[in-house]
Amino acid sequence: QINHGGPQAVVDSEQGVAVASLNLDAGKKAMKMSDFFSAHSFFDHGISYLRRGHWEQQYDLSLELFNLAAKCALMNAEHDHLEILIQQIMHYAKCFEDKC
């Protein structure tokens, strides 16, 4: 239900990070149940709550959301979205291991 309000419903970046983290947790649970469509939706919602500069300020959260969203996009055969996610990861990842 929290995602129905959208990113504009949060008042500051701390709330946005909290909601993004909740979406990350929900997406992981959906993945454990092999529900990659729901998981992808949760990860995308989580990404949408991140504010400008999130790669610098919330690197670990950003990397995990983008990586898991990419895995789900691959499983769901959403190749266009997968390409966008991978481009972001390749551009902002700090080290080679984060790009794998």
N, C-alpha and C positions, 0 to 999 in steps of 0.2 A: 504493500500500500504506500510505502514511503516514496516509491518511484513515480507514483501518479502525480505528485506535486512538481516533479522535475527539478533540475538544478537551480532554477530561479526561486524555489521555495526555501533554500537554505540562506541564512543571513550572513554567514562568514565562512572563511576557508576551513576553519576547524570543524564546523558542521559538515561541510562538503567532504572532508577527509573521513569523518566518521561514517557517513552514508556510503562512501566509496568502499570502505572497509567492510561494512555490512553486506554490500553487494558481492564483494570478493568472497566472503564466507559462504553466502548463499550459493554462489556459482560453484564453489568447490564441492558443496554438498550435492548439487545437481549433477556434477560430473561423476561423483562417486556412484550415483544411481544411473549413470550412462544416459542422462537427459541432457545432451549437448545443445539442444535448441534453447532450453531454459537457461542453462549455464551461460551460453553466449549472450543471452539477453541480460542476465545479471552483470556479466563483465562489462558489457557495453554501457549499461546504466552507471556502473561504477566509474567508468572512464568519463562519462558525461559530467559527473560531479566534481572532477578534478579541475582546479582553477589554472589559469595561465601561469606558467613557470613550474608546473607540477613535477617535471622531470628533474629539476634542480632541488625543489623543496621536499618532494615526496618520492624520491627515486625508487626505493624498494617497492612501494605500493604501486607506482606507475608501471614498473617493469613486470611485476607479477600479473597485474590486470591485463596488460597488453599481451604478455606471453600466453596466458590462459585463454584470452579471447581469440588469439591466433590459432591455438590448438583446436578450439571449438569451431572456428570458421573452416579449418581444414576438414574436420570430421563432418561438417554440415555441407561441404562442397561449395562454400561461399568464397570463391577464389578472388573476386574483386576486393572484398573486404579483407581477406587474408593478406593481399598484397599491400594494402594501406597500412595495416597493423605492422607488418614486417618492416616496411619502410621507416615507420616511426621508431621501432626497436633498433634497427640498424643505425639510424641517425643519432639517437640519444644514448644508446648503451655505452657505459663507461669503459668496459673492457671486453676482450674477445669472448670470455666465458659467458658474459651476459647476452652476447649475440647468438649463442648456440641454442 
